[in-house]
Amino acid sequence: MKLHIESRDLGDTFGDFIDITPSLRANDQKRIYSIPTPSGTGQLQRFLLRKGLEINFFDAEFHRPVTMDVDIHYPHLEISYTTSGSGSWSASSQEFAMTPGMSSLIYVQEANMVAQLHPNEQMQHMELRIDLRCFNHELPELERLTSRSVYCKQTAGSAQIPLLVEQMKQCPYQGSLQRLYLEGKALELLAFHLDGLEEKESAQQITSKLTADDIQCLYEAKDILTRTWRQPPSLLGLARLTGLNDYKLKLGFKALFGTTVFGYVRELRMNEARRVLERGEANVSQTAMMVGYHNVSHFASLFRKTYGYNPSECGRLTASTSRHELHKI
C-alpha cells in the first residue's frame, strides 16, 4: 500500500484513514481512526490539544508493507517514539530507522518525506506534532532546527522519554483537565529534546572524526546487540567482533546512536519485559529471567526507573486502561 499526501497542516495526514470517533465524542479533543482494512488492523488515537499541537498514539499491524509519501508545505516539528514494530523514513537523501526504544526530534519544511512501515509486526508508536506557525514560544533552541529544510536528532536508551510517553498514555483525567495534562507533558517532552541539542552537536563533532569503516563497524555492533541482547557479549568481546578497540566502540556508539552500549541493551530488555508483562505471558520473576536478569530486585528497580511504576503493576495498568477505553466508548 502506498499513500501520497500533500500536507499543508496537521490534519492533512489523515485523509485516507477512517474516522470512527463515537458520535457522542464528535466535538471532543480526541479523534479515533481505523486503518484502511486491506492494509491491516488497528487504530490511531489523535488528541487535539490546541491549534497546531496534537499527540497521536498509533497501534496497528499491517498485512503488507506500507509507504507514506508526504510533501510537507509548512514548518512541521515532530517528536516520535516507537515502543514496538519497525520501519524507516527518509528526507533530503537522509535515511533514519524506526526501532523500539528510539525517539526522533524531526523538523521538516517544504520537503518530501517518505516513511516505510514493515508488515506483520505490532506497531506501537507515539507522535507529538506541532505546526510552528501556531507555536508562539520564542525559543532560540528552535533556530538550530529551522535553519535547514530537514533536521533529525535520534535518541535511544533514555529513561525519561518512555516514562513521559507512558504518563501520557495513562492520563488519569478527562475533558479540559486531560488537555491541560497532556499539553504539559508534551511541552516537557519538547524541552527534554531541545535541551539535548548542544550535546548532539558535540556528538556530531565526534562522529565527523569517524571513518566510513568505523561507522560500518558501529552499525554492525548495534546489529549484534539487537540479536543478542538477552546474553550480549562483553564490551571487549563486542570490540573484537567488530574490529574496533573498546575506546572507539564506547565513544563512537554514544556519538552515533545517542546512548551507551549497555544503555541500548537495557532499553531492548525493558521494552521486551513490558511487552511480556502487558500481555500476561509471565510473572515478574519469570520475565526478569526471560530478558536476562537473574536478580529480580535489580530488574524491578530498572523497570521502575524506566517506566515510573513497578513491573507488578503492569498488567493491572493495562487492564484498567482497556476498561477505561471501553467505558468512554
One Martini backbone bead per residue (centre of mass of N, CA, C, O) as a GRO file, in nm:
protein
  329
    1MET     BB    1   0.095   0.036   0.023
    2LYS     BB    2   0.033   0.373  -0.113
    3LEU     BB    3   0.078   0.709   0.003
    4HIS     BB    4  -0.024   1.039  -0.100
    5ILE     BB    5   0.070   1.360   0.053
    6GLU     BB    6  -0.060   1.688   0.095
    7SER     BB    7   0.089   1.899   0.344
    8ARG     BB    8  -0.055   2.204   0.519
    9ASP     BB    9  -0.133   2.037   0.777
   10LEU     BB   10  -0.203   1.817   1.028
   11GLY     BB   11  -0.478   1.692   0.895
   12ASP     BB   12  -0.379   1.570   0.608
   13THR     BB   13  -0.280   1.278   0.702
   14PHE     BB   14  -0.604   1.149   0.743
   15GLY     BB   15  -0.761   1.096   0.466
   16ASP     BB   16  -0.726   0.755   0.460
   17PHE     BB   17  -0.875   0.747   0.715
   18ILE     BB   18  -1.114   0.622   0.957
   19ASP     BB   19  -1.367   0.774   1.123
   20ILE     BB   20  -1.470   0.633   1.464
   21THR     BB   21  -1.592   0.842   1.628
   22PRO     BB   22  -1.807   0.882   1.850
   23SER     BB   23  -2.075   1.095   1.849
   24LEU     BB   24  -2.041   1.187   2.155
   25ARG     BB   25  -1.722   1.284   2.066
   26ALA     BB   26  -1.710   1.486   1.818
   27ASN     BB   27  -1.624   1.759   2.008
   28ASP     BB   28  -1.377   1.650   2.096
   29GLN     BB   29  -1.018   1.613   2.125
   30LYS     BB   30  -1.086   1.316   2.036
   31ARG     BB   31  -0.968   1.090   1.787
   32ILE     BB   32  -1.072   0.803   1.583
   33TYR     BB   33  -0.889   0.565   1.384
   34SER     BB   34  -0.883   0.351   1.112
   35ILE     BB   35  -0.749   0.116   0.923
   36PRO     BB   36  -0.732   0.026   0.622
   37THR     BB   37  -0.829  -0.294   0.571
   38PRO     BB   38  -0.619  -0.405   0.349
   39SER     BB   39  -0.358  -0.326   0.533
   40GLY     BB   40  -0.503  -0.368   0.830
   41THR     BB   41  -0.493  -0.343   1.191
   42GLY     BB   42  -0.630  -0.069   1.380
   43GLN     BB   43  -0.531   0.238   1.559
   44LEU     BB   44  -0.587   0.599   1.594
   45GLN     BB   45  -0.502   0.844   1.835
   46ARG     BB   46  -0.627   1.187   1.856
   47PHE     BB   47  -0.494   1.476   2.024
   48LEU     BB   48  -0.641   1.797   2.053
   49LEU     BB   49  -0.505   2.058   2.226
   50ARG     BB   50  -0.438   2.270   1.996
   51LYS     BB   51  -0.356   2.476   1.771
   52GLY     BB   52  -0.082   2.298   1.640
   53LEU     BB   53  -0.143   2.059   1.871
   54GLU     BB   54  -0.050   1.706   1.893
   55ILE     BB   55  -0.140   1.361   1.979
   56ASN     BB   56  -0.027   1.030   1.876
   57PHE     BB   57  -0.166   0.691   1.878
   58PHE     BB   58  -0.021   0.389   1.748
   59ASP     BB   59  -0.211   0.070   1.678
   60ALA     BB   60  -0.073  -0.178   1.459
   61GLU     BB   61  -0.117  -0.417   1.178
   62PHE     BB   62   0.038  -0.515   0.885
   63HIS     BB   63   0.005  -0.710   0.582
   64ARG     BB   64   0.177  -0.487   0.440
   65PRO     BB   65   0.357  -0.270   0.303
   66VAL     BB   66   0.405   0.079   0.396
   67THR     BB   67   0.375   0.392   0.212
   68MET     BB   68   0.459   0.737   0.290
   69ASP     BB   69   0.411   1.020   0.076
   70VAL     BB   70   0.527   1.343   0.187
   71ASP     BB   71   0.433   1.680   0.136
   72ILE     BB   72   0.576   1.954   0.309
   73HIS     BB   73   0.432   2.309   0.350
   74TYR     BB   74   0.535   2.338   0.654
   75PRO     BB   75   0.633   2.393   0.982
   76HIS     BB   76   0.742   2.079   1.102
   77LEU     BB   77   0.710   1.937   1.428
   78GLU     BB   78   0.860   1.630   1.573
   79ILE     BB   79   0.786   1.363   1.810
   80SER     BB   80   0.906   1.031   1.836
   81TYR     BB   81   0.791   0.693   1.954
   82THR     BB   82   0.898   0.352   1.972
   83THR     BB   83   0.785   0.047   2.110
   84SER     BB   84   0.690  -0.113   1.843
   85GLY     BB   85   0.834  -0.205   1.574
   86SER     BB   86   0.911  -0.113   1.220
   87GLY     BB   87   1.121   0.117   1.019
   88SER     BB   88   1.130   0.407   0.791
   89TRP     BB   89   1.288   0.726   0.694
   90SER     BB   90   1.297   0.996   0.446
   91ALA     BB   91   1.510   1.296   0.369
   92SER     BB   92   1.728   1.450   0.185
   93SER     BB   93   1.907   1.174   0.165
   94GLN     BB   94   1.797   1.078   0.445
   95GLU     BB   95   1.818   0.800   0.679
   96PHE     BB   96   1.583   0.646   0.917
   97ALA     BB   97   1.506   0.474   1.200
   98MET     BB   98   1.244   0.248   1.330
   99THR     BB   99   1.273   0.160   1.672
  100PRO     BB  100   1.275   0.031   1.963
  101GLY     BB  101   1.348   0.310   2.175
  102MET     BB  102   1.311   0.534   1.956
  103SER     BB  103   1.379   0.883   1.924
  104SER     BB  104   1.248   1.174   1.737
  105LEU     BB  105   1.366   1.485   1.613
  106ILE     BB  106   1.163   1.677   1.381
  107TYR     BB  107   1.227   1.878   1.082
  108VAL     BB  108   0.993   2.012   0.830
  109GLN     BB  109   1.028   2.204   0.510
  110GLU     BB  110   0.973   2.187   0.200
  111ALA     BB  111   0.943   1.855   0.187
  112ASN     BB  112   1.019   1.518   0.139
  113MET     BB  113   0.852   1.232   0.295
  114VAL     BB  114   0.944   0.883   0.361
  115ALA     BB  115   0.750   0.612   0.486
  116GLN     BB  116   0.826   0.280   0.627
  117LEU     BB  117   0.626  -0.008   0.703
  118HIS     BB  118   0.628  -0.305   0.852
  119PRO     BB  119   0.517  -0.617   0.840
  120ASN     BB  120   0.405  -0.831   1.090
  121GLU     BB  121   0.387  -0.593   1.315
  122GLN     BB  122   0.356  -0.440   1.614
  123MET     BB  123   0.259  -0.102   1.607
  124GLN     BB  124   0.399   0.127   1.847
  125HIS     BB  125   0.321   0.482   1.834
  126MET     BB  126   0.445   0.818   1.888
  127GLU     BB  127   0.315   1.163   1.828
  128LEU     BB  128   0.443   1.489   1.830
  129ARG     BB  129   0.266   1.767   1.680
  130ILE     BB  130   0.386   2.074   1.510
  131ASP     BB  131   0.279   2.398   1.418
  132LEU     BB  132   0.486   2.674   1.405
  133ARG     BB  133   0.268   2.892   1.331
  134CYS     BB  134   0.127   2.829   1.637
  135PHE     BB  135   0.407   2.884   1.785
  136ASN     BB  136   0.488   3.140   2.032
  137HIS     BB  137   0.752   3.041   2.121
  138GLU     BB  138   1.067   3.183   2.204
  139LEU     BB  139   1.328   2.971   2.077
  140PRO     BB  140   1.656   2.942   2.014
  141GLU     BB  141   1.670   2.630   1.970
  142LEU     BB  142   1.497   2.630   1.700
  143GLU     BB  143   1.710   2.758   1.505
  144ARG     BB  144   1.874   2.494   1.459
  145LEU     BB  145   1.641   2.365   1.289
  146THR     BB  146   1.520   2.608   1.087
  147SER     BB  147   1.787   2.643   0.895
  148ARG     BB  148   1.652   2.390   0.765
  149SER     BB  149   1.449   2.156   0.596
  150VAL     BB  150   1.612   1.917   0.754
  151TYR     BB  151   1.574   1.751   1.078
  152CYS     BB  152   1.757   1.504   1.294
  153LYS     BB  153   1.717   1.357   1.625
  154GLN     BB  154   1.838   1.069   1.789
  155THR     BB  155   1.711   0.860   2.068
  156ALA     BB  156   1.859   0.618   2.292
  157GLY     BB  157   1.818   0.496   2.627
  158SER     BB  158   1.603   0.660   2.761
  159ALA     BB  159   1.413   0.705   3.056
  160GLN     BB  160   1.229   0.963   3.012
  161ILE     BB  161   1.066   0.914   2.753
  162PRO     BB  162   0.893   0.657   2.823
  163LEU     BB  163   0.768   0.788   3.071
  164LEU     BB  164   0.613   1.017   2.928
  165VAL     BB  165   0.453   0.838   2.737
  166GLU     BB  166   0.310   0.674   2.959
  167GLN     BB  167   0.172   0.914   3.101
  168MET     BB  168  -0.002   0.988   2.856
  169LYS     BB  169  -0.150   0.714   2.823
  170GLN     BB  170  -0.230   0.733   3.156
  171CYS     BB  171  -0.429   0.949   3.174
  172PRO     BB  172  -0.647   1.051   3.453
  173TYR     BB  173  -0.808   1.245   3.264
  174GLN     BB  174  -1.068   1.473   3.155
  175GLY     BB  175  -1.106   1.692   2.930
  176SER     BB  176  -0.955   1.980   3.022
  177LEU     BB  177  -0.750   1.824   3.201
  178GLN     BB  178  -0.634   1.650   2.979
  179ARG     BB  179  -0.525   1.875   2.806
  180LEU     BB  180  -0.339   1.999   3.019
  181TYR     BB  181  -0.167   1.749   3.080
  182LEU     BB  182  -0.069   1.684   2.787
  183GLU     BB  183   0.061   1.957   2.729
  184GLY     BB  184   0.270   1.944   2.954
  185LYS     BB  185   0.409   1.681   2.854
  186ALA     BB  186   0.478   1.782   2.572
  187LEU     BB  187   0.665   2.019   2.666
  188GLU     BB  188   0.859   1.838   2.822
  189LEU     BB  189   0.952   1.674   2.579
  190LEU     BB  190   1.060   1.912   2.417
  191ALA     BB  191   1.267   2.014   2.626
  192PHE     BB  192   1.438   1.758   2.634
  193HIS     BB  193   1.528   1.770   2.333
  194LEU     BB  194   1.641   2.064   2.321
  195ASP     BB  195   1.858   2.023   2.548
  196GLY     BB  196   2.030   1.809   2.349
  197LEU     BB  197   2.162   1.975   2.110
  198GLU     BB  198   2.453   2.027   2.208
  199GLU     BB  199   2.523   1.730   2.238
  200LYS     BB  200   2.479   1.664   1.941
  201GLU     BB  201   2.704   1.848   1.829
  202SER     BB  202   2.932   1.701   1.977
  203ALA     BB  203   2.875   1.428   1.845
  204GLN     BB  204   2.925   1.525   1.554
  205GLN     BB  205   3.226   1.579   1.596
  206ILE     BB  206   3.296   1.286   1.652
  207THR     BB  207   3.170   1.158   1.398
  208SER     BB  208   3.358   1.315   1.191
  209LYS     BB  209   3.613   1.125   1.293
  210LEU     BB  210   3.485   0.897   1.154
  211THR     BB  211   3.500   0.645   0.960
  212ALA     BB  212   3.337   0.444   0.746
  213ASP     BB  213   3.434   0.185   0.890
  214ASP     BB  214   3.351   0.264   1.173
  215ILE     BB  215   3.047   0.294   1.118
  216GLN     BB  216   3.002   0.006   1.020
  217CYS     BB  217   3.094  -0.126   1.290
  218LEU     BB  218   2.876   0.009   1.468
  219TYR     BB  219   2.633  -0.116   1.324
  220GLU     BB  220   2.722  -0.404   1.383
  221ALA     BB  221   2.706  -0.377   1.690
  222LYS     BB  222   2.403  -0.317   1.700
  223ASP     BB  223   2.311  -0.581   1.564
  224ILE     BB  224   2.425  -0.772   1.775
  225LEU     BB  225   2.257  -0.659   2.014
  226THR     BB  226   1.977  -0.711   1.885
  227ARG     BB  227   2.030  -1.035   1.887
  228THR     BB  228   2.190  -1.052   2.206
  229TRP     BB  229   2.049  -0.907   2.463
  230ARG     BB  230   2.025  -1.142   2.667
  231GLN     BB  231   2.348  -1.228   2.574
  232PRO     BB  232   2.583  -1.028   2.565
  233PRO     BB  233   2.866  -0.914   2.499
  234SER     BB  234   3.127  -0.782   2.586
  235LEU     BB  235   3.298  -0.509   2.519
  236LEU     BB  236   3.551  -0.662   2.419
  237GLY     BB  237   3.395  -0.867   2.247
  238LEU     BB  238   3.262  -0.658   2.059
  239ALA     BB  239   3.522  -0.533   1.956
  240ARG     BB  240   3.630  -0.791   1.822
  241LEU     BB  241   3.383  -0.845   1.631
  242THR     BB  242   3.427  -0.536   1.488
  243GLY     BB  243   3.734  -0.412   1.495
  244LEU     BB  244   3.746  -0.252   1.763
  245ASN     BB  245   3.814  -0.055   2.006
  246ASP     BB  246   3.678   0.020   2.310
  247TYR     BB  247   3.695   0.327   2.289
  248LYS     BB  248   3.561   0.366   2.008
  249LEU     BB  249   3.303   0.216   2.078
  250LYS     BB  250   3.199   0.397   2.305
  251LEU     BB  251   3.218   0.676   2.164
  252GLY     BB  252   3.077   0.608   1.890
  253PHE     BB  253   2.807   0.497   1.992
  254LYS     BB  254   2.714   0.753   2.141
  255ALA     BB  255   2.734   0.947   1.894
  256LEU     BB  256   2.550   0.780   1.687
  257PHE     BB  257   2.299   0.675   1.909
  258GLY     BB  258   2.270   0.828   2.205
  259THR     BB  259   2.408   0.573   2.350
  260THR     BB  260   2.503   0.316   2.516
  261VAL     BB  261   2.561  -0.005   2.502
  262PHE     BB  262   2.401  -0.074   2.773
  263GLY     BB  263   2.160   0.111   2.719
  264TYR     BB  264   2.055  -0.043   2.473
  265VAL     BB  265   2.009  -0.314   2.609
  266ARG     BB  266   1.815  -0.213   2.827
  267GLU     BB  267   1.595  -0.114   2.636
  268LEU     BB  268   1.531  -0.389   2.507
  269ARG     BB  269   1.456  -0.533   2.770
  270MET     BB  270   1.227  -0.343   2.867
  271ASN     BB  271   1.042  -0.375   2.622
  272GLU     BB  272   1.000  -0.682   2.654
  273ALA     BB  273   0.896  -0.683   2.942
  274ARG     BB  274   0.646  -0.511   2.894
  275ARG     BB  275   0.514  -0.693   2.685
  276VAL     BB  276   0.487  -0.948   2.860
  277LEU     BB  277   0.323  -0.817   3.097
  278GLU     BB  278   0.084  -0.701   2.933
  279ARG     BB  279   0.011  -1.007   2.820
  280GLY     BB  280   0.057  -1.228   3.050
  281GLU     BB  281   0.311  -1.442   2.996
  282ALA     BB  282   0.438  -1.348   3.282
  283ASN     BB  283   0.596  -1.300   3.553
  284VAL     BB  284   0.834  -1.120   3.702
  285SER     BB  285   1.050  -1.341   3.740
  286GLN     BB  286   1.029  -1.463   3.455
  287THR     BB  287   1.089  -1.202   3.300
  288ALA     BB  288   1.368  -1.146   3.406
  289MET     BB  289   1.493  -1.404   3.285
  290MET     BB  290   1.409  -1.361   2.984
  291VAL     BB  291   1.586  -1.067   2.977
  292GLY     BB  292   1.864  -1.126   3.172
  293TYR     BB  293   1.770  -1.139   3.487
  294HIS     BB  294   1.859  -1.274   3.811
  295ASN     BB  295   1.778  -1.005   3.958
  296VAL     BB  296   1.474  -0.895   4.051
  297SER     BB  297   1.530  -0.627   4.197
  298HIS     BB  298   1.695  -0.500   3.970
  299PHE     BB  299   1.477  -0.517   3.756
  300ALA     BB  300   1.260  -0.349   3.907
  301SER     BB  301   1.430  -0.090   3.926
  302LEU     BB  302   1.467  -0.044   3.619
  303PHE     BB  303   1.169  -0.039   3.544
  304ARG     BB  304   1.090   0.201   3.727
  305LYS     BB  305   1.292   0.402   3.598
  306THR     BB  306   1.168   0.384   3.307
  307TYR     BB  307   0.823   0.394   3.377
  308GLY     BB  308   0.725   0.469   3.696
  309TYR     BB  309   0.667   0.157   3.763
  310ASN     BB  310   0.591  -0.146   3.857
  311PRO     BB  311   0.583  -0.457   3.717
  312SER     BB  312   0.329  -0.555   3.888
  313GLU     BB  313   0.141  -0.314   3.747
  314CYS     BB  314   0.113  -0.365   3.441
  315GLY     BB  315  -0.146  -0.537   3.407
  316ARG     BB  316  -0.339  -0.341   3.560
  317LEU     BB  317  -0.302  -0.095   3.378
  318THR     BB  318  -0.400  -0.227   3.115
  319ALA     BB  319  -0.682  -0.311   3.214
  320SER     BB  320  -0.774  -0.027   3.302
  321THR     BB  321  -0.746   0.106   3.023
  322SER     BB  322  -0.945  -0.077   2.871
  323ARG     BB  323  -1.195  -0.014   3.044
  324HIS     BB  324  -1.188   0.292   2.999
  325GLU     BB  325  -1.229   0.286   2.693
  326LEU     BB  326  -1.502   0.134   2.693
  327HIS     BB  327  -1.652   0.345   2.864
  328LYS     BB  328  -1.618   0.586   2.666
  329ILE     BB  329  -1.767   0.425   2.421
   0.00000   0.00000   0.00000
